[in-house]
Amino acid sequence: MYKNIEKSSKLELKDLVVYQEGQVVSKTLVQNDLVSMTVFPLTREKKSRRTQQAAMRW
């Protein structure tokens, strides 16, 4: 079962959901007993030097 898309349609995933500050935004595309596919918008944040150094230690 396709939940929010038409069969055989071409999708631009970046256009399906829009990032919203402070919100969890998603769109479920396919959901059945075997598969669940959901799209979440993400943004890149510039990491501080301290965060980068801590990540490198792991």
Biopython code that builds the backbone (N, CA, C, O; Angstrom):
import numpy as np
from Bio.PDB.StructureBuilder import StructureBuilder

atoms = [
    (1, "MET", "N", (0.834, -1.187, 0.000)),
    (1, "MET", "CA", (0.000, 0.000, 0.000)),
    (1, "MET", "C", (0.875, 1.246, 0.000)),
    (1, "MET", "O", (1.770, 1.385, 0.834)),
    (2, "TYR", "N", (0.621, 2.122, -0.910)),
    (2, "TYR", "CA", (1.289, 3.407, -0.940)),
    (2, "TYR", "C", (0.425, 4.364, -0.147)),
    (2, "TYR", "O", (-0.784, 4.443, -0.364)),
    (3, "LYS", "N", (1.035, 5.084, 0.764)),
    (3, "LYS", "CA", (0.235, 5.906, 1.661)),
    (3, "LYS", "C", (0.005, 7.314, 1.116)),
    (3, "LYS", "O", (-1.141, 7.761, 1.059)),
    (4, "ASN", "N", (1.043, 8.014, 0.720)),
    (4, "ASN", "CA", (0.915, 9.410, 0.315)),
    (4, "ASN", "C", (1.501, 9.698, -1.065)),
    (4, "ASN", "O", (1.789, 10.851, -1.387)),
    (5, "ILE", "N", (1.678, 8.676, -1.869)),
    (5, "ILE", "CA", (2.210, 8.895, -3.216)),
    (5, "ILE", "C", (1.441, 8.057, -4.222)),
    (5, "ILE", "O", (0.855, 7.028, -3.887)),
    (6, "GLU", "N", (1.458, 8.512, -5.435)),
    (6, "GLU", "CA", (0.831, 7.751, -6.507)),
    (6, "GLU", "C", (1.829, 6.727, -7.028)),
    (6, "GLU", "O", (3.031, 6.991, -7.057)),
    (7, "LYS", "N", (1.346, 5.571, -7.436)),
    (7, "LYS", "CA", (2.229, 4.559, -8.007)),
    (7, "LYS", "C", (2.863, 5.097, -9.277)),
    (7, "LYS", "O", (2.247, 5.858, -10.023)),
    (8, "SER", "N", (4.085, 4.697, -9.508)),
    (8, "SER", "CA", (4.839, 5.043, -10.713)),
    (8, "SER", "C", (5.026, 6.543, -10.896)),
    (8, "SER", "O", (5.158, 7.012, -12.026)),
    (9, "SER", "N", (5.039, 7.296, -9.817)),
    (9, "SER", "CA", (5.279, 8.733, -9.951)),
    (9, "SER", "C", (6.721, 9.058, -9.579)),
    (9, "SER", "O", (7.315, 8.411, -8.717)),
    (10, "LYS", "N", (7.263, 10.050, -10.229)),
    (10, "LYS", "CA", (8.619, 10.508, -9.953)),
    (10, "LYS", "C", (8.545, 11.535, -8.823)),
    (10, "LYS", "O", (7.744, 12.469, -8.870)),
    (11, "LEU", "N", (9.391, 11.348, -7.807)),
    (11, "LEU", "CA", (9.360, 12.229, -6.647)),
    (11, "LEU", "C", (10.673, 12.970, -6.481)),
    (11, "LEU", "O", (11.745, 12.410, -6.713)),
    (12, "GLU", "N", (10.588, 14.200, -6.088)),
    (12, "GLU", "CA", (11.749, 14.960, -5.646)),
    (12, "GLU", "C", (11.675, 14.965, -4.125)),
    (12, "GLU", "O", (10.901, 15.727, -3.546)),
    (13, "LEU", "N", (12.469, 14.125, -3.474)),
    (13, "LEU", "CA", (12.366, 13.965, -2.032)),
    (13, "LEU", "C", (12.569, 15.276, -1.288)),
    (13, "LEU", "O", (11.936, 15.516, -0.260)),
    (14, "LYS", "N", (13.447, 16.120, -1.805)),
    (14, "LYS", "CA", (13.703, 17.401, -1.132)),
    (14, "LYS", "C", (12.491, 18.314, -1.132)),
    (14, "LYS", "O", (12.432, 19.253, -0.337)),
    (15, "ASP", "N", (11.534, 18.067, -1.995)),
    (15, "ASP", "CA", (10.343, 18.908, -2.076)),
    (15, "ASP", "C", (9.149, 18.350, -1.306)),
    (15, "ASP", "O", (8.112, 19.009, -1.227)),
    (16, "LEU", "N", (9.272, 17.158, -0.742)),
    (16, "LEU", "CA", (8.128, 16.528, -0.076)),
    (16, "LEU", "C", (7.823, 17.113, 1.293)),
    (16, "LEU", "O", (6.656, 17.235, 1.665)),
    (17, "VAL", "N", (8.850, 17.474, 2.045)),
    (17, "VAL", "CA", (8.656, 18.067, 3.367)),
    (17, "VAL", "C", (9.621, 19.231, 3.530)),
    (17, "VAL", "O", (10.730, 19.203, 2.997)),
    (18, "VAL", "N", (9.209, 20.235, 4.252)),
    (18, "VAL", "CA", (10.010, 21.446, 4.448)),
    (18, "VAL", "C", (10.481, 21.500, 5.899)),
    (18, "VAL", "O", (9.699, 21.292, 6.827)),
    (19, "TYR", "N", (11.771, 21.782, 6.078)),
    (19, "TYR", "CA", (12.342, 21.920, 7.415)),
    (19, "TYR", "C", (11.675, 23.083, 8.143)),
    (19, "TYR", "O", (11.493, 24.159, 7.575)),
    (20, "GLN", "N", (11.312, 22.855, 9.411)),
    (20, "GLN", "CA", (10.727, 23.893, 10.243)),
    (20, "GLN", "C", (11.470, 23.930, 11.567)),
    (20, "GLN", "O", (11.509, 22.930, 12.283)),
    (21, "GLU", "N", (12.050, 25.055, 11.896)),
    (21, "GLU", "CA", (12.820, 25.227, 13.135)),
    (21, "GLU", "C", (11.980, 24.815, 14.344)),
    (21, "GLU", "O", (10.845, 25.266, 14.502)),
    (22, "GLY", "N", (12.543, 23.959, 15.195)),
    (22, "GLY", "CA", (11.889, 23.548, 16.422)),
    (22, "GLY", "C", (10.748, 22.552, 16.242)),
    (22, "GLY", "O", (10.027, 22.272, 17.200)),
    (23, "GLN", "N", (10.568, 22.014, 15.043)),
    (23, "GLN", "CA", (9.482, 21.084, 14.766)),
    (23, "GLN", "C", (10.040, 19.764, 14.234)),
    (23, "GLN", "O", (11.091, 19.743, 13.593)),
    (24, "VAL", "N", (9.346, 18.682, 14.497)),
    (24, "VAL", "CA", (9.661, 17.400, 13.866)),
    (24, "VAL", "C", (8.656, 17.239, 12.739)),
    (24, "VAL", "O", (7.457, 17.082, 12.969)),
    (25, "VAL", "N", (9.169, 17.281, 11.516)),
    (25, "VAL", "CA", (8.317, 17.205, 10.335)),
    (25, "VAL", "C", (8.657, 15.924, 9.594)),
    (25, "VAL", "O", (9.831, 15.590, 9.437)),
    (26, "SER", "N", (7.642, 15.204, 9.138)),
    (26, "SER", "CA", (7.890, 13.974, 8.392)),
    (26, "SER", "C", (6.714, 13.702, 7.468)),
    (26, "SER", "O", (5.633, 14.275, 7.608)),
    (27, "LYS", "N", (6.965, 12.802, 6.514)),
    (27, "LYS", "CA", (5.896, 12.347, 5.627)),
    (27, "LYS", "C", (6.129, 10.867, 5.348)),
    (27, "LYS", "O", (7.186, 10.481, 4.848)),
    (28, "THR", "N", (5.142, 10.045, 5.671)),
    (28, "THR", "CA", (5.230, 8.613, 5.400)),
    (28, "THR", "C", (4.849, 8.374, 3.950)),
    (28, "THR", "O", (3.774, 8.775, 3.504)),
    (29, "LEU", "N", (5.743, 7.715, 3.218)),
    (29, "LEU", "CA", (5.509, 7.458, 1.800)),
    (29, "LEU", "C", (4.873, 6.103, 1.562)),
    (29, "LEU", "O", (3.914, 5.981, 0.800)),
    (30, "VAL", "N", (5.416, 5.077, 2.222)),
    (30, "VAL", "CA", (4.932, 3.704, 2.037)),
    (30, "VAL", "C", (4.845, 3.050, 3.401)),
    (30, "VAL", "O", (5.737, 3.209, 4.235)),
    (31, "GLN", "N", (3.766, 2.313, 3.625)),
    (31, "GLN", "CA", (3.643, 1.580, 4.877)),
    (31, "GLN", "C", (2.797, 0.337, 4.656)),
    (31, "GLN", "O", (1.649, 0.413, 4.217)),
    (32, "ASN", "N", (3.390, -0.811, 4.971)),
    (32, "ASN", "CA", (2.657, -2.077, 4.928)),
    (32, "ASN", "C", (3.277, -3.015, 5.949)),
    (32, "ASN", "O", (4.062, -2.568, 6.785)),
    (33, "ASP", "N", (2.957, -4.277, 5.911)),
    (33, "ASP", "CA", (3.478, -5.224, 6.902)),
    (33, "ASP", "C", (4.990, -5.421, 6.808)),
    (33, "ASP", "O", (5.618, -5.810, 7.793)),
    (34, "LEU", "N", (5.581, -5.162, 5.650)),
    (34, "LEU", "CA", (7.003, -5.412, 5.439)),
    (34, "LEU", "C", (7.862, -4.155, 5.386)),
    (34, "LEU", "O", (9.051, -4.203, 5.702)),
    (35, "VAL", "N", (7.275, -3.041, 4.991)),
    (35, "VAL", "CA", (8.066, -1.833, 4.731)),
    (35, "VAL", "C", (7.372, -0.603, 5.301)),
    (35, "VAL", "O", (6.150, -0.468, 5.243)),
    (36, "SER", "N", (8.178, 0.275, 5.847)),
    (36, "SER", "CA", (7.696, 1.597, 6.225)),
    (36, "SER", "C", (8.771, 2.587, 5.784)),
    (36, "SER", "O", (9.926, 2.464, 6.191)),
    (37, "MET", "N", (8.407, 3.558, 4.965)),
    (37, "MET", "CA", (9.372, 4.526, 4.458)),
    (37, "MET", "C", (8.863, 5.938, 4.758)),
    (37, "MET", "O", (7.801, 6.344, 4.286)),
    (38, "THR", "N", (9.643, 6.674, 5.551)),
    (38, "THR", "CA", (9.263, 8.016, 5.970)),
    (38, "THR", "C", (10.404, 8.971, 5.642)),
    (38, "THR", "O", (11.575, 8.619, 5.782)),
    (39, "VAL", "N", (10.063, 10.171, 5.210)),
    (39, "VAL", "CA", (11.043, 11.200, 4.866)),
    (39, "VAL", "C", (11.049, 12.265, 5.962)),
    (39, "VAL", "O", (9.995, 12.737, 6.387)),
    (40, "PHE", "N", (12.255, 12.639, 6.416)),
    (40, "PHE", "CA", (12.442, 13.702, 7.400)),
    (40, "PHE", "C", (13.386, 14.751, 6.810)),
    (40, "PHE", "O", (14.431, 14.389, 6.270)),
    (41, "PRO", "N", (13.051, 16.029, 6.896)),
    (41, "PRO", "CA", (13.993, 17.048, 6.422)),
    (41, "PRO", "C", (15.057, 17.311, 7.495)),
    (41, "PRO", "O", (14.749, 17.344, 8.686)),
    (42, "LEU", "N", (16.287, 17.494, 7.069)),
    (42, "LEU", "CA", (17.391, 17.787, 7.982)),
    (42, "LEU", "C", (18.111, 19.042, 7.509)),
    (42, "LEU", "O", (18.051, 19.407, 6.334)),
    (43, "THR", "N", (18.780, 19.681, 8.426)),
    (43, "THR", "CA", (19.595, 20.836, 8.069)),
    (43, "THR", "C", (21.002, 20.609, 8.601)),
    (43, "THR", "O", (21.197, 19.909, 9.595)),
    (44, "ARG", "N", (21.952, 21.192, 7.947)),
    (44, "ARG", "CA", (23.332, 21.101, 8.426)),
    (44, "ARG", "C", (23.595, 22.276, 9.344)),
    (44, "ARG", "O", (23.290, 23.424, 9.022)),
    (45, "GLU", "N", (24.167, 21.963, 10.487)),
    (45, "GLU", "CA", (24.562, 23.017, 11.410)),
    (45, "GLU", "C", (26.071, 23.022, 11.490)),
    (45, "GLU", "O", (26.714, 21.972, 11.504)),
    (46, "LYS", "N", (26.618, 24.197, 11.540)),
    (46, "LYS", "CA", (28.059, 24.315, 11.653)),
    (46, "LYS", "C", (28.463, 23.896, 13.064)),
    (46, "LYS", "O", (27.981, 24.453, 14.050)),
    (47, "LYS", "N", (29.350, 22.912, 13.146)),
    (47, "LYS", "CA", (29.778, 22.413, 14.441)),
    (47, "LYS", "C", (30.887, 23.290, 15.004)),
    (47, "LYS", "O", (31.738, 23.795, 14.272)),
    (48, "SER", "N", (30.858, 23.455, 16.301)),
    (48, "SER", "CA", (31.919, 24.216, 16.950)),
    (48, "SER", "C", (33.204, 23.388, 16.954)),
    (48, "SER", "O", (33.166, 22.169, 16.787)),
    (49, "ARG", "N", (34.311, 24.044, 17.141)),
    (49, "ARG", "CA", (35.595, 23.347, 17.171)),
    (49, "ARG", "C", (35.615, 22.314, 18.305)),
    (49, "ARG", "O", (36.163, 21.224, 18.142)),
    (50, "ARG", "N", (35.019, 22.655, 19.450)),
    (50, "ARG", "CA", (34.990, 21.740, 20.587)),
    (50, "ARG", "C", (34.199, 20.484, 20.247)),
    (50, "ARG", "O", (34.618, 19.378, 20.589)),
    (51, "THR", "N", (33.063, 20.641, 19.581)),
    (51, "THR", "CA", (32.246, 19.487, 19.183)),
    (51, "THR", "C", (33.003, 18.608, 18.209)),
    (51, "THR", "O", (32.949, 17.382, 18.315)),
    (52, "GLN", "N", (33.700, 19.204, 17.271)),
    (52, "GLN", "CA", (34.491, 18.434, 16.301)),
    (52, "GLN", "C", (35.577, 17.644, 16.987)),
    (52, "GLN", "O", (35.803, 16.479, 16.659)),
    (53, "GLN", "N", (36.263, 18.272, 17.952)),
    (53, "GLN", "CA", (37.343, 17.587, 18.669)),
    (53, "GLN", "C", (36.793, 16.436, 19.499)),
    (53, "GLN", "O", (37.412, 15.373, 19.557)),
    (54, "ALA", "N", (35.647, 16.624, 20.140)),
    (54, "ALA", "CA", (35.041, 15.557, 20.943)),
    (54, "ALA", "C", (34.651, 14.384, 20.047)),
    (54, "ALA", "O", (34.839, 13.228, 20.426)),
    (55, "ALA", "N", (34.117, 14.666, 18.880)),
    (55, "ALA", "CA", (33.721, 13.600, 17.949)),
    (55, "ALA", "C", (34.933, 12.832, 17.451)),
    (55, "ALA", "O", (34.849, 11.623, 17.237)),
    (56, "MET", "N", (36.041, 13.502, 17.265)),
    (56, "MET", "CA", (37.252, 12.842, 16.780)),
    (56, "MET", "C", (37.799, 11.872, 17.826)),
    (56, "MET", "O", (38.428, 10.878, 17.464)),
    (57, "ARG", "N", (37.577, 12.133, 19.092)),
    (57, "ARG", "CA", (38.070, 11.248, 20.153)),
    (57, "ARG", "C", (37.344, 9.919, 20.171)),
    (57, "ARG", "O", (37.909, 8.917, 20.609)),
    (58, "TRP", "N", (36.103, 9.886, 19.706)),
    (58, "TRP", "CA", (35.341, 8.657, 19.689)),
    (58, "TRP", "C", (35.857, 7.793, 18.593)),
    (58, "TRP", "O", (35.355, 6.688, 18.390)),
]
sb = StructureBuilder()
sb.init_structure("model")
sb.init_model(0)
sb.init_chain("A")
sb.init_seg("    ")
for serial, (resi, resn, name, xyz) in enumerate(atoms, 1):
    if name == "N":
        sb.init_residue(resn, " ", resi, " ")
    sb.init_atom(name, np.array(xyz, "f"), 0.0, 1.0, " ", f" {name:<3s}", serial, name[0])
structure = sb.get_structure()
